[in-house]
Amino acid sequence: MIAVLVTGGFTCAEIGKRIPLLNRIGGSSLVTIFLPSFLVAHELLPAPMVQAVTTFTRSTNFIYLFITAVVVGSILSMDRRVLIGGFLKIFIPLLVGSAVGLLVGGTVGWIVGIGFWRSILYVVVPVMAGGVGEGAIPLSVGYAEALGADHGQMLGQILPLVFFGNLVAIICAGALNTLGKRRPHLTGNGQLQPVSGKQDRGARSSPATEASTGHGSAHADTTRLDVATIAAGGITGIAIYVLGMLIQSLFGLPAPVAMLFLVVMAKILRAVPPSLEEGSRVVFRFFVTAVTYPLLFSTAVALTPWHELVEAFHPANLVTIVATVLSLTATGYYVGRLLRMYPIETAIVNACHSGLGGTGDVMILTAAERMELMPFAQVATRIGGALTVTTAIVAMAHFKVF
């Protein structure tokens, strides 16, 4: 399975890199996500291979291993001041962006004939709900109970919109990455806000980092750490996730969210030794470099139905979704700039609010080439999505919009 996923994932990524214009808006990610889905729908991939990839993806659910490595490694390799300031500030562009996205999406939907409240509840909210498992499914159940409708039919109406919203967010992230390369002063290259002093962007001040990389960069791809320390860093991440699962079983808080809070507290309280922090950083870099495209390929084959993507291409829906995602992303850009954060990074995090859950975060951040933003993307997707779904279900129960 490793051979199949690596071959498929990196082949699609190379194709995307070589397509003019598309390679400027995250072509590698787009091709890796949508080409396998198209090939599966048209039976152009061998059926036994598709079945094997689907079984592997669904049974192992290894996207959570990926998210664990990325979240734990990126947080532990952050400067503490950046981490504390970033988590306190990121809610402002998210809240403002969500409000603007609802208003703009509803207005555009009203203009194209869908209706203001119907656009918000049936188009904008599904896009900002936080994916399928945590967003579209509970949203469709809540809507069905409020209206006395069929849950499956409601899910079929919502799901294509979620996929298309994720596509628009991926394109926005790729375009922002290109903008960052042309105007370096607008981006922290994965860091949310500037650090005072002489520290490099994304750098940590721990002696372990400087000893291992020679210059203190948190995102360098070389290290002198021994294998045991790197393995311990990986096990540290897994242990934190297992604690998150325990919290989920006791209190109902989703394990990825619990893990996020646990690792942030561990970093703030300096509960993890510098050597394990550096080991986690190396694991993080390995997953970003070697696992991202195979993961996208497996997701495209197993979890991205082509026909549901095509069904979303209704002109009124398209215009409304594009307006929603663009307004959400643009608001993140300008609010981030006002807060003296890097505007490209805040815009990318806001774009993740319209993503396909954890899988969407991986897709969007891959297109943006800023996987270091995964912790903040998880805040946007999971916490922002949960608040959006809860508010929408309550509103549907009161307004009864059919």
Number of C-alpha atoms within 10 A of each C-alpha: 13 10 9 14 18 19 14 18 27 20 18 25 23 16 14 23 18 12 13 9 11 17 22 19 22 29 25 26 31 24 25 29 25 22 17 27 25 19 15 20 15 10 11 10 15 10 11 9 13 17 13 13 22 17 13 15 19 14 9 10 12 13 20 16 16 20 24 25 27 27 28 30 31 26 26 30 28 23 21 18 13 19 22 15 13 18 15 10 18 23 16 15 26 27 17 15 28 27 15 18 27 25 19 23 30 25 21 24 27 18 13 15 12 19 14 19 22 19 25 26 23 22 28 31 30 31 32 34 33 33 28 23 13 19 26 30 22 19 28 26 18 22 27 20 15 18 15 9 15 13 18 13 11 19 19 15 19 24 22 24 28 31 27 25 30 29 24 22 32 31 22 25 31 28 18 27 25 18 16 19 12 10 10 12 12 18 23 21 23 23 24 29 25 18 16 9 6 7 14 16 20 24 21 23 17 17 12 19 27 17 13 19 18 13 13 20 20 27 22 17 12 12 17 10 17 10 10 10 17 21 15 17 26 24 17 22 26 18 14 22 26 16 15 23 20 16 17 17 12 9 10 11 15 17 20 24 19 22 26 22 16 17 24 21 13 16 22 16 10 13 10 15 13 17 19 22 30 28 29 30 30 28 25 29 22 15 19 21 12 13 18 21 28 24 23 32 31 28 24 25 27 21 15 21 19 21 12 18 19 13 15 21 14 10 10 18 24 18 15 26 32 20 22 33 32 22 23 33 32 24 26 29 25 19 21 24 19 12 14 13 24 24 28 31 30 33 27 31 33 36 35 38 35 39 35 30 28 25 20 27 33 29 30 34 27 22 27 28 20 20 26 26 25 26 28 25 30 24 23 28 31 23 16 23 27 19 14 22 25 15 12 21 22 13 16 20 15 10 12 11 14 11
